[in-house]
Amino acid sequence: MTRWDLHPRADFELWFETTLSELGLSFERTTLKSLPPNVHWHIRRPGSKGVLEATWIRNGEAWLSVHSNRQAEWIHQMVELILTR
């Protein structure tokens, strides 16, 4: 698994979902029982293979990740765009 750390801000949830939408990505929002309290996203590019994941633990930690079996070319490009916003 590859992981990129994010630096959450006060409006992280709104900022993150708005950013995903502006980049043309679709996402499903859920939680992970193993990391409460948190928000977890599965992010996809419509019409493409691969899944980018994001996790935000409300203590201030957040990251993007991709499992080796869910890699796709678009993921690294989108990670760079998300990290620079």
C-alpha positions as a Markdown table, in Angstrom:
| # | Residue | x | y | z |
|---|---|---|---|---|
| 1 | Met | 0.0 | 0.0 | 0.0 |
| 2 | Thr | 1.2 | 3.5 | -0.8 |
| 3 | Arg | 0.2 | 6.3 | 1.5 |
| 4 | Trp | 0.3 | 10.1 | 1.2 |
| 5 | Asp | -0.2 | 12.3 | 4.3 |
| 6 | Leu | -2.7 | 15.2 | 4.2 |
| 7 | His | -2.8 | 18.2 | 6.4 |
| 8 | Pro | -6.4 | 18.6 | 7.5 |
| 9 | Arg | -7.8 | 22.1 | 8.1 |
| 10 | Ala | -10.9 | 23.2 | 10.0 |
| 11 | Asp | -13.2 | 22.7 | 7.1 |
| 12 | Phe | -11.5 | 19.5 | 5.9 |
| 13 | Glu | -14.5 | 17.4 | 5.1 |
| 14 | Leu | -16.2 | 20.1 | 3.0 |
| 15 | Trp | -12.9 | 21.1 | 1.3 |
| 16 | Phe | -12.0 | 17.5 | 0.5 |
| 17 | Glu | -15.4 | 16.5 | -1.0 |
| 18 | Thr | -15.5 | 19.8 | -3.0 |
| 19 | Thr | -12.0 | 19.1 | -4.3 |
| 20 | Leu | -12.9 | 15.6 | -5.4 |
| 21 | Ser | -16.0 | 16.9 | -7.2 |
| 22 | Glu | -14.1 | 19.7 | -8.9 |
| 23 | Leu | -11.6 | 17.1 | -10.2 |
| 24 | Gly | -14.4 | 15.0 | -11.7 |
| 25 | Leu | -14.0 | 12.1 | -9.2 |
| 26 | Ser | -16.8 | 10.1 | -7.7 |
| 27 | Phe | -16.7 | 9.0 | -4.1 |
| 28 | Glu | -18.4 | 6.9 | -1.5 |
| 29 | Arg | -18.2 | 8.1 | 2.1 |
| 30 | Thr | -18.2 | 5.6 | 5.1 |
| 31 | Thr | -16.4 | 4.9 | 8.3 |
| 32 | Leu | -13.9 | 2.4 | 9.5 |
| 33 | Lys | -14.7 | 0.5 | 12.7 |
| 34 | Ser | -11.0 | 0.0 | 13.4 |
| 35 | Leu | -10.3 | 3.7 | 13.6 |
| 36 | Pro | -13.0 | 5.6 | 15.4 |
| 37 | Pro | -14.0 | 8.4 | 15.0 |
| 38 | Asn | -13.2 | 8.8 | 11.4 |
| 39 | Val | -14.5 | 9.3 | 7.9 |
| 40 | His | -13.3 | 7.1 | 5.0 |
| 41 | Trp | -13.8 | 7.6 | 1.3 |
| 42 | His | -13.4 | 5.3 | -1.7 |
| 43 | Ile | -12.6 | 7.5 | -4.7 |
| 44 | Arg | -13.0 | 6.5 | -8.3 |
| 45 | Arg | -12.5 | 8.1 | -11.7 |
| 46 | Pro | -15.7 | 7.3 | -13.7 |
| 47 | Gly | -14.9 | 5.0 | -16.6 |
| 48 | Ser | -11.5 | 4.0 | -15.2 |
| 49 | Lys | -10.1 | 1.2 | -13.1 |
| 50 | Gly | -8.5 | 1.8 | -9.7 |
| 51 | Val | -9.6 | 3.0 | -6.3 |
| 52 | Leu | -8.0 | 5.8 | -4.3 |
| 53 | Glu | -8.9 | 5.8 | -0.6 |
| 54 | Ala | -8.8 | 8.6 | 2.0 |
| 55 | Thr | -9.1 | 8.4 | 5.7 |
| 56 | Trp | -9.6 | 11.3 | 8.1 |
| 57 | Ile | -9.4 | 10.7 | 11.8 |
| 58 | Arg | -11.0 | 13.6 | 13.6 |
| 59 | Asn | -8.0 | 14.0 | 15.9 |
| 60 | Gly | -6.4 | 15.8 | 13.0 |
| 61 | Glu | -4.7 | 13.0 | 11.0 |
| 62 | Ala | -5.6 | 12.3 | 7.4 |
| 63 | Trp | -4.1 | 10.5 | 4.5 |
| 64 | Leu | -4.7 | 9.2 | 1.0 |
| 65 | Ser | -3.8 | 5.6 | 0.1 |
| 66 | Val | -3.9 | 3.0 | -2.6 |
| 67 | His | -3.6 | -0.7 | -2.3 |
| 68 | Ser | -1.3 | -2.4 | -4.8 |
| 69 | Asn | -4.2 | -4.4 | -6.4 |
| 70 | Arg | -6.2 | -1.1 | -6.9 |
| 71 | Gln | -3.5 | 1.0 | -8.7 |
| 72 | Ala | -4.2 | 2.9 | -11.9 |
| 73 | Glu | -2.4 | 5.7 | -13.8 |
| 74 | Trp | -4.9 | 8.4 | -12.9 |
| 75 | Ile | -4.4 | 8.0 | -9.2 |
| 76 | His | -0.9 | 9.5 | -8.9 |
| 77 | Gln | -2.0 | 12.4 | -11.0 |
| 78 | Met | -5.0 | 13.1 | -8.8 |
| 79 | Val | -3.0 | 12.7 | -5.6 |
| 80 | Glu | -0.6 | 15.4 | -6.8 |
| 81 | Leu | -3.6 | 17.7 | -7.6 |
| 82 | Ile | -5.2 | 17.1 | -4.3 |
| 83 | Leu | -1.9 | 17.7 | -2.4 |
| 84 | Thr | -1.3 | 21.0 | -4.1 |
| 85 | Arg | -4.8 | 22.5 | -3.4 |
